[in-house]
Amino acid sequence: MTLKERITEDMKSAMRSGDKERLGTVRLALAAIKQREVDERITLDDGQVLAVLEKMIKQRKEAITQFQSGGRADLVAKESAEITVLQAYLPAPMGEAELDALIAQAIGQTGAASVKDMGKVMAAVKALAQGRADMAAVSARVRAKLGQ
């Protein structure tokens, strides 16, 4: 079962159980997936669906910081609940040691020697860590390793 099919099945089960909050979030995810498919005239594979979900989570995290600065605890709670639902579709996060090993492997494969080669390393790491690691944190780690 593809990730998109799993999300669709979860929408159906949320409808049956009457879980309105979960249903709303799952529908938002399916709408974002469908929108990208229509815009690009393609059918998304699991990696592309993960990218859509990661983008949605990132948007919600940014919204939470805005709502916190505005004193809107009700909206912070709503966005946090949506993040929890969306994160259930992401694969298990990578551990620190696993991520460091992946970065070292990518540096070795690409022959990167300086920060100028960071793009090559990030492309290799992103292919393997998609949905399992925060790419901003990975970028900082790669920069630190290449800057040594």
N, C-alpha and C positions, 0 to 999 in steps of 0.2 A: 504494500500500500504506500503510495507516495505521500509526501507531507501535505500536499494540497488536498488529497482525498481524506486524510486523517482530520484535517481542519474542518472539512465539509461534514464528516461524520460527527465530529464534536458539536457542530452547529445543530445538527438534527437532535442529538441527545440533549443539548441544552434547551431546545424547544420543547421536547417531551417532558423534561423535568421542571420546566418553568423557571429556570435560572436566568433571570433577565439581564443581570450584570455580565455574566459570562457570555450569554448569547449576543449582547451588544458588541462586546470586544471581538468575538470570533467573526461576527458579521463585518466589522471594520477591517479585520485582517483579510477576509476573503474579498472585500471590495477593493482594498489596496492591491492585492494580487491580480484581480481581474482588470483593474485600471492599467497596471503595467503591461499585462498581456495585450490589451486593446491598443494601448499607445505604441507598443513595439511590434505588434502583429506577430506574436510568438506564443508558444505555450511554455510556461516557466517550468524548469526542472527544480529538484529539491534545493540545489545550491542557490538558485535565483530566488526561490521562495524564502529561504533563510535570510538572504540579503534584505528582502522586503520587511521581514519580521524584525531584523536588527535595526533597520531604519525607523520603524515604528517605535521600538523600545527607546532608541536614542531621542526621538522627538518627545516622548513622554518624560524622559529624564530631564530634558531641557525645560519642559513645561513645569515640572515639579519645582525646579529652582526658581522659576518666575513666580509661581503661585506662593512659594514659601516667602519670598521677598515681599509679596503683596498681602501676606497674612490670610490667605485663603486655604485654611486647613481642610475644608470640605473637598475642594478640587484636588488638593495634594493626595488625599485618601483615594479619590476616584482614579487618578492617574496611576497611583501605586498599585491599585487592584488590577488595572489593565496590564501593567508591566508583569505582574505575577502570572496572569493568564497567558500572555504572549511568551514568556520565558519557558513555559511548559513545553513549547514546541521546539525549543533550541536543544541541541545535543548537550551532554554533560560538559561543564567547563574544564579546560585543561588545567592540570596542576602546574606549579611553578617549575618543577624539575623537567616535566614533559615539554613545557614551552621553551625552556632554555635549551634543551636537547634539539628541539625542532629548529630553533634559530641557529644553533651551531651547525646543524646539518645543512640548512639553507645557505649559510655563509660558505661552507665547504663546497657545496655543489656549484654555486655561482662564481666562486673564486673572488668574492668581494674583498677588497683590501682597505677601502676608505668609505667615508660617508657618501661619496659620490656614487657608490654602487648600491646605495640603500634601496632604490626602486626595484632592482633585480631581486634583492633579498626579500623585500616585502611582498613581491608578487609570488615568490615561492612559498613563503610562510602563509599568505592569505589563502592560497589554494588548499592548504592542509588544515588551517585553523579556523576557517569560516564558521562562524556561529559558536565557536568553542572558546574564543578569547576576545577581549576588547582590543580592537586593532590600534587604538590610540596608545594603549599601554604597551602593546607589542612594538609599535613604532619607536617609542621611547627606549625600550630595551635594545632594539636593533641599533639605534643611533649610539647608545652607550657602548655597545660591543664594538661597533665599527670605529668609534672615536678613540679607542684605546691605542 
